[in-house]
Amino acid sequence: MPHIHIAPNQHDHTVTGYVIRTDGDQPRALLHVHKKLGKLLPPGGHIELDETPWAAMLHELREEAGYDAGQLLVLQPTLRMYQAAMPEVTLHPQPLLMNTHNITPEHYHSDTCYALVVREDPRHELAAGESTDVRWLTRDDIAALPSEQIWDNTRASYLSLFDRFLDEWELVPASEFSAGK
């Protein structure tokens, strides 16, 4: 989806999925070379006008990585709200983080970022037009990448996932959350 806010100092709401694969000898992070920026980024994109952030995350993961919700585990803090406590709302996963960053000097993305774990190959092909330069990198690989290849905030987020969140947060099947309306 293109930017919907085009006046100076407006924000588009986006999502990012920090995906870690844990079925090998050591955990590996999913990154792809962004076709416009030329940098290694996790899957993600703009939230469509008719989507919740979680629904956008699920569709971006399918398009850019080939994963569907049935293959995903969501890293969640052990202390959190549960759907049963609020049956009148659609409860989404708690994001790993939310941040705002500039795309141009006068345009911003406010990004909702999720921490996800997979244990198998994707079930689907990448959507047409998506980057096919998909890489699975270890913690040390990411730490060694030069800044020309990866944004510093992307590196820091993945290193935090490897160093803390994989051990401290619990894995919850993505099916426990609704994409909602």
Buried (B, 14 or more C-beta within 10 A) or exposed (E): EEBEEEEEEEBBBBBBBBBBBEEEEEBBBBBBBBEEEEBBBBBBBBBEEEBBBBBBBBBBBBBBBBBBBEBBBBBBEEEEEEEEEEEEEBBBBBBBBEBEEEEEEEBBBEBBBBBBBBEEEBEEEBEEEBBEEBEBBBBEBBEEBEEEBBBEBBBEBBBBBBEEBBEEBEBBEBEEBBBEE
